Structure formats: structure tokens, C-alpha cells
Amino acid sequence: MGVLCNLVDVVLFVFFLIIAVAAPLLDAQTCLPQHLFPPFLLELKSWYTHNYGDYLVSEKPHFFVGIVWLELVFQWPLALASLYAIAAGKSWLSTTCLLYGASTLTAMAAILAELKQSNRAPDKLLNLYYPFLGFAVLAVLRGLFGHSEKSVTIGRRPLLRKKRA
């Protein structure tokens, strides 16, 4: 079970690393003024919008802009905290994963519902969004069933060890 948890942590680390970079550089262009970004980032986003047919990014419907704000203000800091927690082996990783996963899962449900029901999204775009739904589920599961703390058990109660100064 420990190997599986470690594998999940590696997968989530890569995902959180992508979010840590993409959110402020690409996603933020949806709700922040264009003059804040260098031309090559504006061109990259334009290429993405054209190549994948992401009409949500180009048309900026209000619900989508709100989801991007949620990502920047809430999910992005959680992704950074989760990166640190994985790298440093912190016990609170389960909490950050659960919060991040639940928030992202909710946002992805709204986005994918729009994409599917509008009949405007090409399969290429849907195939780009589906992995984010999968990673959100994986983060929730990591939050719910994360590594357990090892303690010595005597009788029915765990024996708590004092930390040495």
C-alpha cells in the first residue's frame, strides 16, 4: 500500500507543478489585464485557444471567469502548499489534497457540463480537460485515504511518543 501511495504522490506532484506554473502565467490571462503579460505568453494562449478550440477561454463567460478567480485565489496556493508538503513529507498533505481536489472537482463539473452540453467543444478540447477531472478525483482520494501515521499500539490506545527537543 505504501508503494501505491508514493506513486500517487509522485503523480500529484507533477500535476501540482503544472498548476503552479500554468495558473499564474496562462489561466490568469482570462481575468487580468493583458498588459501584465509578456507577448510570448499572450501568443501561447492565442495558439492554445485556436488549436484546441477553447471557446471558454476566448469568449470569457462570467461563470468561467469566476472559476479562474477561484483557481488563482484558492486552488493555486493549495497547489503550492501541496508541492511543499509532498517534497517535505508533511502530515497535512491529506488536508491540502482534499481541499484542492474538492474545489477542482466542483469547477471541472461546471466546465465539462458546459463543454458537453453546448456541442461546441471538439473532442481534442474535451480530452485536454478530462485529465484535470481525474487528477481532482485522485487528490480527493489522496486526501481521504492518505498515508497513515505510524505509532506503537499497546492494548487499545496508541502509545504517544514525546518529541525530543
N, C-alpha and C positions, 0 to 999 in steps of 0.2 A: 504494500500500500504506500509505503514511503517513496518508492521509485515513481509511482504514478503521480503523487503529489508534487514531487520535484519536477517532473515533466510538465505538469500543468503550470507550475510556477515559471518555468522557462518560456512556455508559450505565452503566458500572460505578460511576462517581462518584455518580450518582443512587441506584443500588442500595445502595452503601455508606452513603450519607447516611441512607436509610430505616432500614437496620440500626442505624446509630449512635444513632438516636433510639428506635426500637421495642424494641430488645433490653433496655435498662435500664428502660424505662417500662412496657412491656406484657408481654414474654416473662418478665421476672424475677418477675412475679406468680405464675408457676407454681411456683416453688421458694422464694420468700422470704415471710416473714410479711406478711399483708395490711395490718397497721397501719403498714407502712413507706410505703404509697402513699396519695396523696390520693383522696378519694371519687370525683372525676370520672374518674380513671384506672381505678378499680375498676368504675365503671359502664360505661366504654367497653369494658372487657374482657368484662363480662357481656353487653353488647349484641352484641359480636362473636360470642361463644360461642352465643348464642341465634339470631342472624341467620344465621350460617353453619353451624350445627350441628356445631361443632368439639368432638366428644366427648373428644378427647385433652386439650384444654385444661381442660375441665370435670371429667373423671374422673381426670386426672393419673396415668396408668400409670407404673410405675417407669422403664421404658425411655425414656419421653418426658421425664420429669423429668431423667434423666441427659443427654439430648440438649440440654435447655435449659441445664443447667450447663456443658456443653461450649461452647455458644454464648456464654454470659456470660464464661467464663474464658479461652477460646481464640479464638473467632471474632470476638467484639466488639472486642477490642484489635487484631486483624488488620484489621478493617474501618476502625477509626480510623487505623491506620498507613497503610492503602491510600488513604484520603482525603487524608492529608497528602502521600503520595508522588505522587498524581495532581496535586494542586494545586501542589506544589513541583517537579515534574518529576524526581523521584528515580529513580536507576537500579535500585534494589532493589524497585520496584513489581512486577516479574515474580515475585519470590520471595514477596511477601505475597499476591499474587493466586493463585499456585499452592497455597500452604498453605491459604488461605481456601477456595478452590474445591474442593480435595480433601476437606477436612473437611466442608464443607456438602453436597457431593455424596453422601458416605457417610451423613450424617444424613438427607438427603432420601430416599435409597433405603430406609432403615428406616421412615421415617414414611409414605411413599407405599405401601410394601408393606402396612403395617398398614391404611391407609385403603382400599386397593383390595380386599384380601382379607377384610376384615371385613364388607363390603357395608353398612356403616353410614354411610358418608360420602356426603353429597349431592354432586351434580356442582358445585354452587356452591363447595363447600369444596375439591374437587379442583382446580378452575380457579384457586383462590387459591394453592394450593401449587405447581402446575406451573411458574409463572414462577421460583420460587426454584430449582427444579431447572435450568432454563435458564440462570439467572444463574450458578449454580455451574459449569456446563459452560463458559460464557463466561469466567469467571475462570480456570479451568484452562487454557483455550486461550490466554488473555492471558499467563498465566504461562509457557506453553511456547513461544509464538511472539510474544513481546513485541517492542517496538522494539529494533532492533539498534543498538549503539554505532557511531558513525561514526568511522572512523580512516583515516588515509592509508596506503595499501598500496604498498610498494616491493618488488618481487620476490614472494617467498612469505610474508614476515613483515610484519605491520603495524608501521608506524613509530610508536612511542610518543612522545607529546609530554609534555614536562615542564611541570608546572603552575608558573605564576609566583606568587611569594609576595605 
